């Protein structure tokens, strides 16, 4: 992973001077050059300036040379600070040591913030399935009663590391983070309530792809119901499926997942817990359906509940792609039910969750066998999806985002040998956007890369 920091350099030698002229050696009151943010989004308006990263915290104890490569984005939106962190250890040493290095890096970044912050959700990309339980125990020991909503996914980091972590942290005045039960984290601020549900897997009783998917969706719904939410409030879903393109009774497992999702949504709509058609549009959560090693399924979701009149969710479709829910039966007996993106419009600000996106034009895979062209096409699709023109098509004027507004991206690569080619294109097109590259099968056997991300932008 590589990024270009806004100031200074993460690759400077120990003792190099930072932009404020102070040494980066331990004991100085400068921010460790290894933990400077890669970028900042949504700075505070005049009269309410962005807090300096050198304010507050015990910066003198910040280590000058962490063993993890990291890049992170700072997003200041009103009174809430968000961090999107991508942390990758060195590709050496036991897995548990690499995990501790990653946790220590996240801790150092949080401690240098001007406000108290907590990790609310994280995805841990693992090289081997047998490393899941040791890593889980480490996180439980470190976080105690405040374990983030966590997914452990067997998708090997492309750089050869034992693991990599994507984490989100929040903090700020009047921001409350609650941990009501395992796998559930609730964040409340400014009349908004977000609920993260993660780590949902099927029981041993579910032995088919259809049964696994239906059970996982039902279990997510049950968790949400405990906190007064339903799938009507879900903005974003992540689905990690083992052997995603393998056949099960002559049908690909991902197609059976789509059939289960469709049936579940139909049942929820019939029960009055989901309204699919809203304001003349189809309303499905943004989603990623991606492969992982082994069998089984793991899932998570993010919901929003609010009574505010100036807040709304807007599902986005791509003008260059057929909506997934309108796919022909040849792609899946029951079409995938998700939106290409979900925009959260909050007054003058917009957050856009980009679903897993690939090299598809209309409904067909393009650039077969060419990972470089598929990567370019995937990024073109994202650029078009989040553009001002596309927001206008969806009835949201003076909104939109650019690639530079992305706070982070995940890049899923089917073949490890394509990593360097794909990474070079992503770094050229995305610039310094924090990224994690993981090896994973994509939902079509002819797709070589898939990318998802989150953009933060201000109304124009």
FENFENMO-V186321 format. One record per backbone hydrogen bond with DSSP energy under -1.0 kcal/mol. NH is the residue of the N-H (numbers start at 0). CO is the residue of the C=O. If there is no record, write none. Layout:
BEGIN
NH,CO
NH,CO
END
This chain:
BEGIN
5,36
11,8
15,12
17,21
20,17
26,59
27,24
34,31
37,71
38,71
40,73
47,44
54,51
58,56
60,57
61,58
68,87
70,85
72,83
73,38
74,81
75,40
76,79
79,76
80,170
81,74
82,168
83,72
84,166
85,70
86,164
87,68
91,89
97,93
98,94
99,95
100,96
101,97
102,98
103,99
104,100
105,101
106,102
107,103
108,104
109,105
110,106
112,109
117,169
119,167
120,167
121,148
122,165
123,150
124,163
125,152
126,161
130,127
131,128
134,130
135,131
136,132
137,133
138,134
139,135
140,136
141,137
142,138
143,139
145,142
148,119
150,121
152,123
154,152
157,436
159,156
163,124
164,86
165,122
166,84
167,120
168,82
169,117
170,80
174,171
175,187
177,185
183,180
184,195
185,177
186,193
187,175
188,191
191,188
192,304
193,186
194,302
195,184
196,300
197,182
199,298
205,202
211,207
212,208
213,209
214,210
215,211
216,212
217,213
218,214
219,215
220,216
221,217
222,218
223,219
224,220
225,221
226,223
227,224
228,223
232,229
234,301
235,301
236,285
237,299
238,287
239,297
240,289
241,295
242,291
245,242
247,250
250,247
252,245
253,243
255,251
256,252
257,253
258,254
259,255
260,256
261,257
262,258
263,259
264,260
265,261
266,262
267,263
268,264
269,265
270,266
271,268
272,267
277,280
280,277
282,275
285,234
287,236
289,238
290,440
291,240
292,153
297,239
298,199
299,237
300,196
301,235
302,194
303,232
304,192
311,344
313,342
315,340
320,317
321,361
325,322
326,323
330,327
337,335
338,284
340,315
341,352
342,313
343,350
344,311
345,348
346,309
348,345
349,456
350,343
351,454
352,341
353,452
354,339
355,286
356,450
359,357
360,363
361,319
363,360
365,358
369,366
373,369
374,370
375,371
376,372
377,373
378,374
379,375
380,376
381,377
382,378
383,379
384,380
385,381
390,386
391,387
392,388
393,389
394,391
395,390
400,385
404,401
405,402
406,453
408,433
409,451
410,435
411,449
412,437
413,447
417,414
418,415
421,417
422,418
423,419
424,420
425,421
426,422
427,423
428,424
429,425
430,426
435,408
437,410
438,155
439,412
446,443
449,411
450,356
451,409
452,353
453,407
454,351
455,404
456,349
458,347
459,397
END
